[in-house]
């Protein structure tokens, strides 16, 4: 399993890639200047401790709006299809 992290100005996106180079799960959190590196580390560790089933359940319960929903739609469809 490979953990990838995209650190942007407004969001940090994490994806888990399996041995066959398929996306096993993704997680996004808002970048906030008030958060410490320890707080971000705890969020990432919590996500990585989830089973694939728990990650998929988490993704199913995401409520995204606007451009975030448009961008995530194809990614989430791909993840759920696997």
Buried (B, 14 or more C-beta within 10 A) or exposed (E): EEEEEEEEEEEBBBBBBEEEEEBBBBBBBEEEEEBEEEEBEEBBEEBBEBEBEEBBEBBEEEEEEEEEEEEBEEBBEEBEEE
